[in-house]
Amino acid sequence: MQKIVMLTIAAISVFALAACDKGGTAGKSEKAAAVETSGKIIDFVVTQDGSPMPIKPELFDTPAAKEFVATGKNPYIGKQEAIDKGKKLFQLYSCTQCHGGDAQGQTGPSLHGPDFKYAKDATNKGMFETIWHGTNGGMGAKGKGLMDPTDPNNGLMPDEVLQIQAWIRTHGKTTGNE
């Protein structure tokens, strides 16, 4: 009987430790966990010319950003807290000046879809690339270290771009995760 009790306690301990997974991969997608261990990320391309767009993997420093860089899907879509932060960032970085208060278009194009100026913006990977590195149409890069090349600490982090996307996607029928 004592052996059964000891084995039961040992089994419960193993399951409890696995559930805690301190510093591990609990609650993360397999691809996000693979990114952390392998360092592999999706291939980004520059909107202007389709050339490779390297982004330092360490900038993808949140669970959502790690999931995105592994899958191209934005885990913030439909998450109200991220949507609220995205709206504030859209305003803070003066996106409203060109795209309007609700991203409906002003001097810059509407971001609602389904007809995007850059067709790739229908996907979250494509819209991320456009926001991160800018366009030929007058939008400057907003990515960390690119927004102001003289200040490597200036610009948006990947997680912030994903929050902005989450807010933008509330205004149209395209989620970008299809």
Buried (B, 14 or more C-beta within 10 A) or exposed (E): EEEEEEEEEEEEEEEEEEEEEEEEBEEBBEBBBBBBEEEEBBEBBBBBEEEEBEBEBEBBEBBBBBBBBBBBBBBBBEBEEBBEBBBEBBEEBEBBEBBBEBBEBEEBBBBBBEEBBBEBBBBBBBBBBBBBBBBEEEBEBBBBBBBEEEEEEBBBBBBBBBBBBBBBBBBBEBBBBE
